[in-house]
Amino acid sequence: MPYTQDVVDEINILVRYNLSTTQEGIKVHKTAAPELIAATKRLYDKGLVTQEDGGYLTNLGHEAAEQAQMLLNLLNPA
C-alpha cells in the first residue's frame, strides 16, 4: 500500500520533533501551509500529539516519531 500525501504530510510533522527531550514541542501556526495544519490536526485526532496545533508528543506519538525519523535516516544517509 503506497503512502498517501496525507500520510507524508503527517510524517513531515513528526520528523520536526526533537526526540532527545520531552520538554520541547512544536506549534504549527495558523499561517502555516494548509496541508501542515491539517496534518497536525489529524495527528491530534489520532492521539499522537497533545494539541490540535502541535504541542508535545504523546507516548504513542514519540514512538511514531522515532520510527519516522529512523526511516528518514535510512533513506537519506549522511
Contacts in CASP RR format, 6 or more apart in sequence:
PFRMAT RR
TARGET T0000
AUTHOR 0000-0000-0000
METHOD contacts of the structure
MODEL  1
MPYTQDVVDEINILVRYNLSTTQEGIKVHKTAAPELIAATKRLYDKGLVT
QEDGGYLTNLGHEAAEQAQMLLNLLNPA
3 11 0 8 1.000
5 35 0 8 1.000
6 38 0 8 1.000
6 39 0 8 1.000
6 42 0 8 1.000
9 35 0 8 1.000
9 36 0 8 1.000
9 38 0 8 1.000
9 39 0 8 1.000
10 39 0 8 1.000
10 42 0 8 1.000
10 43 0 8 1.000
11 68 0 8 1.000
11 72 0 8 1.000
12 36 0 8 1.000
12 39 0 8 1.000
13 26 0 8 1.000
13 28 0 8 1.000
13 36 0 8 1.000
13 39 0 8 1.000
13 40 0 8 1.000
13 43 0 8 1.000
13 49 0 8 1.000
13 54 0 8 1.000
14 43 0 8 1.000
14 48 0 8 1.000
14 61 0 8 1.000
14 64 0 8 1.000
14 65 0 8 1.000
14 68 0 8 1.000
14 69 0 8 1.000
15 65 0 8 1.000
15 68 0 8 1.000
15 69 0 8 1.000
15 72 0 8 1.000
16 26 0 8 1.000
17 24 0 8 1.000
17 25 0 8 1.000
17 26 0 8 1.000
17 57 0 8 1.000
17 62 0 8 1.000
17 65 0 8 1.000
18 24 0 8 1.000
18 25 0 8 1.000
19 62 0 8 1.000
19 65 0 8 1.000
19 66 0 8 1.000
19 69 0 8 1.000
22 56 0 8 1.000
22 57 0 8 1.000
22 62 0 8 1.000
25 54 0 8 1.000
25 55 0 8 1.000
25 56 0 8 1.000
25 57 0 8 1.000
26 54 0 8 1.000
26 55 0 8 1.000
27 51 0 8 1.000
27 53 0 8 1.000
27 54 0 8 1.000
27 55 0 8 1.000
28 36 0 8 1.000
28 37 0 8 1.000
28 40 0 8 1.000
28 53 0 8 1.000
28 54 0 8 1.000
29 53 0 8 1.000
30 37 0 8 1.000
30 53 0 8 1.000
37 53 0 8 1.000
40 49 0 8 1.000
40 52 0 8 1.000
40 53 0 8 1.000
40 54 0 8 1.000
41 52 0 8 1.000
43 49 0 8 1.000
43 54 0 8 1.000
43 61 0 8 1.000
44 50 0 8 1.000
44 51 0 8 1.000
44 52 0 8 1.000
44 54 0 8 1.000
47 58 0 8 1.000
47 60 0 8 1.000
47 61 0 8 1.000
48 57 0 8 1.000
48 58 0 8 1.000
48 60 0 8 1.000
48 61 0 8 1.000
48 64 0 8 1.000
48 65 0 8 1.000
49 55 0 8 1.000
49 56 0 8 1.000
49 57 0 8 1.000
49 58 0 8 1.000
49 61 0 8 1.000
50 56 0 8 1.000
50 57 0 8 1.000
50 58 0 8 1.000
57 65 0 8 1.000
END
